[in-house]
């Protein structure tokens, strides 16, 4: 994954650069598929961009109580 100059998240493909889908963003954040279903794509990206990543929280908690 890379960030373009406008701050958008993009994935590199052989044919060029493409935007990550909301489902891919949900998976990267550790949420179930379709967690933001029912919202517009713009709102889905906003929700996922502002969310705390579940795997990161799980790792921090496991280290605190290990």
Rosetta blueprint (number, residue, H / E / L):
1 X L
2 X E
3 X E
4 X L
5 X L
6 X L
7 X L
8 X L
9 X E
10 X E
11 X E
12 X E
13 X E
14 X L
15 X L
16 X E
17 X E
18 X E
19 X E
20 X L
21 X L
22 X H
23 X H
24 X H
25 X H
26 X H
27 X H
28 X H
29 X H
30 X L
31 X L
32 X L
33 X L
34 X L
35 X L
36 X L
37 X L
38 X L
39 X L
40 X L
41 X H
42 X H
43 X H
44 X H
45 X H
46 X H
47 X H
48 X H
49 X H
50 X H
51 X L
52 X L
53 X L
54 X H
55 X H
56 X H
57 X H
58 X H
59 X H
60 X H
61 X H
62 X H
63 X H
64 X H
65 X L
66 X L
